[in-house]
Amino acid sequence: MSTALKLPKLPLGKMKMLIGGELCASASGRWLESINPANEELLGEVPRGDKQDVERAYQAAAKAQPQWEAIGPGKRAEYLRKLADALEKRAEEALHIEVMDTGNTIAKMRFDVGSGLETLRFYAGVAHEMKGMTVPASVGNLHFTVREPYGVVGRIIPFNHPIMFAISKMAAPLMAGNSVIIKPSEQSPLSASILAEECAKIMPPGVVNIVTGLGAEAGDAIVRHPHIKRLAFTGSAKTGMAIQKAAAEVAVKIFSLELGGKNPMIVFPDVDIDKAVAGAIAGMNFAWQGQSCGSTSRLFLHESIHDKVLEKLVAKVKALKLGEPLDETSQMGPINSKAQYEKVSYYIKSGIEDGARLMTGGKRPEGKQFEKGFWMEPTVFADVKPDMRIAREEIFGPVLSVFKWSDLDQCLEVANNVEYGLTGAVWTNNLQTALKTALRVKSGYVWINGTSAHYKGMPFGGYRNSGVGREEATDEMLSYTEEKSIHVMLG
């Protein structure tokens, strides 16, 4: 157990959200409980914000935005750096709250807090890259473009990496001169309170607003607000499509949607088997219980190495240490919520009924410490066929499906024949094979001899129902601006 910091006293009590620079409760006075997924004990409460609170946040954001834009990119960058420095001082506190609230293991979750701060500083560093262009559109005249912010931007955050996403996903729109309204997930909302407290101290009132609540209430109110034109959502494809439909009923809107994945990892026979096994385990993100849209949850093994890789993979997965998420040695914690646990259980049952071979996992782990909470052993299925539900649908849990292949064309047909296209991985020591295969994988983000890692400055996003738009690069900041063409008649 980590002893570097005295743990927050539990339960945390009633936390606050941020509207117009003020830490506050909801207008209705209602609250949402947040439960520790490891033991089902109460961790704390957050305001149950709704349409009234979103409107308050919008009015504050709309009032603050013109001055925020007017101070210029250099000054905005100073604010972001100052906020990053303040949050860094509370990183361990936020980390411990986050680990208890999500069930994610502390050793891996520590990366999340740092990544969010790195993103704030990254966008502060590209502050002056919001450039227009000149165009020789006619002789003797001047034609150029300028970039202007949308105004108020709405960002809806998922449950799996809440502190990282809350911090990092506001960076680009803020740097572009927008004010923001953030809606954290109701399933793990507590760490947002630390962000709210530091934003209240540092940011101009109304520039950052954080409204906690249910997706069907606060989230829907943001989506349907007629004057919030620019929206971003990270979550399931089903919810992303519902958001598009709801928004279209009130106004024309622009979206960034980073949605689900059923991502392939294709392994050729010339690989180092031990490295490929380690890559497959890392790619499944077991430290987050597989609850990551980028997880390489479909493993395609060439028939000549299939049995050897599968044997070593199963042994390694069986050896993963499940335990208290705050224990630095734990390698996997509980599923985030009861609803998600039931979903994962349903898919495991489906895989067994459809004839896949359960190699390990598929049940609650044994032991007194696992009697309460939403625990599921890491699970591996072999002999998976393309028409099985576990082969086609996103489970968002610790379930890895293994396929055997011999013909690359057929392998790629199966790999690409799903509704998703977020990430993919190709493992081979033949450079030509690697590049040709990577180009044929219909995903927006592909690793060669790697998995899971993200790199600043590289655009991240998906094909097909995995989303629209790209994030994590300069283009994300530009996407929060509208381009205006100006023509100067000099003749």
N, C-alpha and C positions, 0 to 999 in steps of 0.2 A: 504494500500500500504506500502511495506517495505521502511523505510527511513534510514536503518542502513548504507547505502552506497550511495553516489552520483552515479546515473546511468550513464553509458557510454554515451557520446554525440553521437547522431544519425544524419545521418547514420555514420557507423564506418569507411567508406572509403575503400580503397584497402588494404586488409590484405596480408600477405606473407606466403609462404610455406617454408619448410626447406629441403635443399639438401646439403650434405657435410659440415654441420656446418654453412651454410650461409642462411639467410632469403632472399628469392628471389621471383621474378615473374616467370611466365612460359616462356619457350623459344620462344613461339609463340607470347607472349604479349597479349594473350586473357584473358578475365575475365568472371567469373560467378557471377550473382547477387543472393543474398540470401534475401528472402522476409519474413516479419513477418506474420505468419499465422493468427494472431489475427486481423490484420487490412489491410493486403496486402501492407504495406509500405516497402520501401527499407531499409534493415538493414546494408548491406555492401556487399563487393565483395571479392572473392578469386580468385587466379590464376586458369585458366583452363588448368591444366597440361595434357600432352598427352604422347605419346610413347617416344618422345625426352627427356622429363623430367624424365620419369621412367628409361630410360637408364642412364641418369646422376646420378640419385639416386642409381641405381644398382652399377655403377662404384665406387661411393663414399663409399657405404656400403661394397662392396667387398674389397676395399682397407683398410677399418677400421677394418674389422672383425678379422683378425689374431691377431692383437695387443689386441683387446678387449678380445678375448679368452685367450690370454697369461697372462693377468694380474691376472687371477684366480678368483674363486667365491667370496672370501672375499672382494676383491677390487671392484668387480662388485656390490656387495651388498652395499658398501659404496656410490657408485654413485646413486643407486636407492633410498637410504634413503635421500641423499642430494636433489635429484630431488623432492621427495615427500614433503620435508620440504619447498622447494621453491614454489611449486604449492599450498601448503596449504596457503601461504601468499596471493595468488591471487585467493583463492577459491571463495570469494564473487563476484569478478569481473567476473570470468568464469561462475559462477552460473547465474548472470543476463543476460549475453550474451546468454547463453544456453537456458534459459527460453524464451527469446524473439525469438530465432531462431527455437525452437522446438514446442512451444506452451504448453509444459508441465508445470504444476503448481509448483510454487517456493517452497512451503512447502515440497512437495515430492522430488523435484529435488535436494534439498539440500543434500539428502541422496546419490544421484548419485556421487557427487564430492567427498564426504567422502569415499564412497565405492571404488572408483578408487585409492585413496591414500592408503587406507587400503590394497588393493591388491598389490601395489608396495612394501609395507613394509612386507607383508606376504611372498612374494617370496624372498625378501632380507633375511628373517629369515630362509628360508629353503635352503640357498645357498649351504650348504655342504651335501645335500641329493642326489646329482647326483652320486650315487654309482654304481659301477659294482659289479661283484660277482665272487667267485671262484667255480669251478666245478670239482668234482673228476672223470674226464672223462677217466683217465687211471692211471695205477699204476706207481708210480715213476716219474711222470711228473707234471708240473704245468699248469693248464688251468684257465684263468681268462678273464673277459670282462672289457672294459672301455667304457665310454660314450663320444661322441664327437659331437659338434654342427653341424647343417647342413651347416651353412655359412650365407647366406642372406635369410631372411624370409619375406614373404609378408602377410600383414594383411589388410583386407577390412572391414570397420566399417559401421554399419547401422545408420539410422537417428534417432532412438527412444531414445537412451541413448548415444549420441555421445561422451561427455567428459569422462564419466565413462568407456566406451568401449575403447576409444583411449588410456587412461592411463593404464587401467588394462590389456588390451589384448597385450600390448607390454612387460609386466613384465616378464612372463614366458620365452619367447624366448630370451630376453636380459640376464636373469639370467643364462640361459643355455649356453651363450657364442656366440649367434648369433647377427648379426646386423639386423635391421628391416627397412622395407618400409611400412608406414601406408598410406592407402587411405581413408580419411573420406568420409562420404556420401555427395553428392552434395546438398541434401535437407536441411541439417543443418550443414554446415562446419565451422562456424565462431569460435567456441570455440577451435578448433584445432590450431588456430593461437597463443593462449596463451601457449599451450603445446609446439608449435614450438619455441616460444621465450625463454622459460625456458630451453628447451633441447639445444638450441644454446649456452646458457650461461654455462651449467653445463656438458653436455655429451660430450665425445670426438667426434670431427667432423666425420660425416659419420656413427656413430653407430645408430643414430635414424634419419630417413628421413621421412618427411611428404609431400606427393604429393596430392594436392587437384585437383579435376577435375571430369569429367563425368565417370560413371562406364563403359560406352561403349568405352571410350578412355583410361584414366589412369588406371582404374581397369582392363580392358582387357589386357593392356600392361603388367601389373604385372603378371596376370594369364598366359599369353603366353610367358613370358620371359624364354628362354631355360635353364637359369642357376639359377632360383629361384625354387628350388625343393620343399620347404616346404611352404604351403599356409594355411591361415585360413580365413574363411568368416562367417559372421553372417548376415542372411537375409532370403529371401523367398526360399522355396524348388525349385521353378522353376528356380530362378537365380543360386542356388547351383548346380543344374544339368547342367545348361548351362556352368558354370565354370568348372565342371569336364570334360565336353566334349571338351571345348576349350583347357584346359591344356593338355589333352591326345593327342592332335594333334601335340604337340611340344616336349613333354618329359614325362617320368614317374615321377609322383609327389605324394607327401603325403599331405593329407588334414585334417584339422579340419573344420567341417561344423556344425554350430549351426543354424538350420533352423526353419521352421514354426511349429505351433502347433494348434490343435483343441482339447483342453484339457478338460477332464471330471472332475467334482466334484460330487461325489456320496454321497447322504445324506440318512442315515438310520433313522427310526422313533424314536429312543431313544435319539436323540440329544437335546441340549438346542437350541430352535428355534431361539432366538435372536442372539446367537453366530453364528449359521449357516448362518443366513442372513448377518451378518457383515462379515463373512468369504467369502461368495459368492461375496459381493461387493468389498472387498479387492482383491480377486482373479481375478476379472475382470480388475484390474488396471485402473479404471476410471480416476485416476489422470494423467495417460498417455494416456487418451482417448482410452483405450483398445489396444493401439499400443505396445503390448508386446507379444512376441511369447510364453511366459509361462502363459498367461492369461487363467484362467479356464472358457472358453467361452461357455461350455455346462454344464448345471446344471441338475442333475438327482435327482428328489425328490420322495421319497417313497409316494405311493398314500394316505397313512393314514395321512400324514402331508402336502401334496402337496398344498392344497388350503390355509392353514394358512401361510405357508412359502411364497408362491407366493404373497399373499396379503401384508404381511409385507415388502417383498423385493421390490415390486413395489412402495410402499409408500416411502421407503428409497431412492430408485433411483430417484424418482420424486423430492425429497427434496435436491438432490445434487446441490450445488451452482456452476453454470457456470459463469465464469467471467475472467477478466484480469489475465493472468497467473502470473504476478508479485504481485498480491494481495495475501497476506498470507492466506486470508480466502477462496480463490477460491478452489473448489474441482475438477474442470475439466476445461480444456482450449479447444482450437480449434484443429481440425485435422491438422496434420503436413503440408500438401500440398494440392493443388487443385486436383492433380491426386488421392491422397489417399481419399480425400473427395468424389470424384466422384465414387470411388470404393465402399466405405461404403454405399453411396446412392443407388448404383446399388443392393447391397445385401439386403438392407432394402426393396426395391421394390420387389425383388425376393421373400423374405419371405412372404410379403403380398399376392402376386400373387399365391404362392404355398399353401396358406391356413393357415399359422401360425397366431396366434392371437396376434396382436400388443397391448401390455399392457400399454406401455408408450414410449415416445420419437418418433424417426423415422423422425424428421424434424428439420429444423433450429429453434433455440430458438427465441422467440419474444423479441423485444426491439431494440432501435436505435444502441446500442453498438454491436449488432450481425448482422447488415446489411452488413458489410464487413468482410472478413475473412472466414475461413473454419470451421464454427461452426455446430455442430450436437448434438442434445439432446442425453443423455444416453438412450439406447433403450433396452427394454425387450420384447421378444417374448415368448408366451406360446403355448401349443399344437403343439410343434415342432415334426415332424416325421423324421425318420432316412434317408429317401430318399431326403429330401429337401436340397437345396444348402447351406442354412444357418446352416444346421446340419452337413455338411460334409467338407465344404471348409473354409479355413482361411480367415476371413474378415479383421483382423488387425484394428479393430475399436471398438467403444463402443456399441457393440451389443451382448447381452446375450440371449442364446437359452435355454429354460426350457423344460425338459422332465418329464413325469410321469412314474414311474415303480412300479411293484409289485413283479416280479420274478427276483431274483438277476442274475441268469444265462443269462436271456434275456437282462437285463440291461448291463451286462458286454459285451455281444456280440455287442450291439449297441455302447457302449463306445469305444470298441477296433476296430470296423469296419470302420476305416478311415485310410487315408494314413499316418497320423502323430502319434507320440508317444513321445512327449517331457515331459510334466508334467501331473500330476493327483492328485486328492485329495479324501480322504475317510473320512467321518464324522460319527462317532459312538462312544459310550461309552463302547462298548464291545470290549475288547482287542483282543480276538481271532478272532472275525469278522473283525476287523480293519486290522490285519496282514494278514489274509487269503485273504481279498479283495485286499489289496495293492499289494500282490504278483501276483494277477491275472490281475491287470491293466497293460497293455502293454505300459508302459512309462518309461523313464529313471530317472525320479525324481518325487517322490510321497510324499505328505504330509498326515499325519493323524491328523485330527482336526486342520488343518492349511492350509494356501495358501500363495503363492507369495514370501515368504521369501527365501533368499539364505544364505548359511552358509559356511564360509571359511573352506577349507579342505574337503568339500563334493563334489565329482565329479558331474558336471552338463553336461548333454547332452541327446540326444534323440534316440529313436528307429525308425526304418523304415525311412520314408522320412523327419523325424525331424533332421536327421544329422548323422554324424559319429565323433567319438572321444569324449573325456571328458575334461572339463575345470574346473577351480576354485579349483584345488587340486594339490598335489605334482605331480601326474601323468601328469598334463599338462606340467610342466617343463620338465619332462623326455621325453615327446613326441616331444620335440624340439631337441632331441639328437638322433644320430645313435649309435647302439651298435656294438662294434668291439670285436671279439674273438681273444685272443692271446694264443699261445701254446708254452710253454717252455719245450724243450726236455732235461731232466736232466740225462737220462740214458747214 
